[in-house]
Amino acid sequence: GKPVSCINLRDVQSSTIVDGTAIVYRVGSKLYVNRPQSGARWLDDDDILSTRTIGSQLCRIDAVHLIDRSARFQRGFVVLGDFVPYSRPR
């Protein structure tokens, strides 16, 4: 589908990191793939995502901090890009 600049946080059911590439957010039957504008090389599927937003939406240019799961320290961050929606095939 057509890329969107924001998604509603309350509708996000899960998120998955694709190492060094993207974050995939599940919203109902759609998957929104976000390829960060910067910092994608830091993405590791063993990290915890920590997001601070001002409102109820996660938007393009928001920063997502990456927390090391075992040591519990911040090891980097990404700046989000557009969210590209994909519908699951029936």
C-alpha positions in Angstrom: 0.0 0.0 0.0 0.8 3.7 0.0 3.4 4.7 2.7 2.0 6.6 5.8 3.9 8.9 8.1 2.3 7.7 11.4 0.6 4.7 13.0 -1.5 4.6 16.2 0.5 3.1 19.0 -2.6 1.7 20.7 -3.3 -0.4 17.6 0.2 -2.0 17.5 0.0 -5.6 18.5 3.6 -6.5 18.1 6.9 -5.4 16.6 9.8 -7.4 15.1 13.3 -6.3 14.3 14.8 -7.4 11.0 18.6 -7.3 11.6 20.3 -4.2 10.1 17.3 -3.4 8.0 13.8 -2.6 9.4 11.2 -2.8 12.1 7.9 -4.5 11.3 4.8 -3.4 13.3 1.7 -5.6 13.3 -1.6 -3.7 13.3 -4.5 -6.0 12.9 -4.2 -7.9 9.7 -1.6 -5.4 8.3 2.1 -5.3 8.7 3.8 -1.9 8.6 7.5 -2.1 7.6 9.6 0.8 8.7 13.1 1.2 7.2 14.7 3.8 9.4 16.1 7.0 7.9 19.2 6.6 10.0 20.7 4.0 12.3 19.3 0.9 10.7 22.7 -0.8 10.9 22.3 -0.9 14.7 19.1 -3.0 14.5 19.5 -6.4 16.1 16.7 -8.8 16.7 17.8 -9.5 20.2 17.4 -5.8 21.3 14.5 -4.3 23.1 12.8 -1.3 21.5 12.2 1.8 23.7 10.0 4.5 22.2 9.1 7.8 23.7 6.4 9.7 21.9 4.5 13.0 22.7 1.1 11.8 21.5 -0.6 8.5 20.7 1.1 8.0 17.4 4.4 6.6 16.3 5.6 8.8 13.4 8.3 9.4 10.9 11.3 11.1 12.5 10.6 9.6 15.9 13.6 8.1 17.6 13.5 4.5 18.8 16.2 3.5 21.3 17.8 0.1 21.2 18.4 -1.6 24.5 20.7 -4.6 24.9 18.5 -7.4 26.2 21.2 -9.0 28.4 23.2 -6.0 29.7 20.2 -3.6 29.8 22.1 -0.6 28.4 21.2 1.6 25.4 23.4 0.6 22.5 22.0 2.9 19.8 19.0 4.4 18.2 17.2 4.7 14.9 15.2 7.6 13.4 12.1 6.2 11.8 11.1 6.6 8.2 7.7 6.1 6.5 5.6 3.1 7.4 4.8 0.9 4.4 1.7 -1.2 4.8 1.4 -4.8 3.6 -1.8 -6.9 3.8 -1.5 -10.6 4.5 -2.6 -12.7 1.6 -5.9 -14.6 2.0 
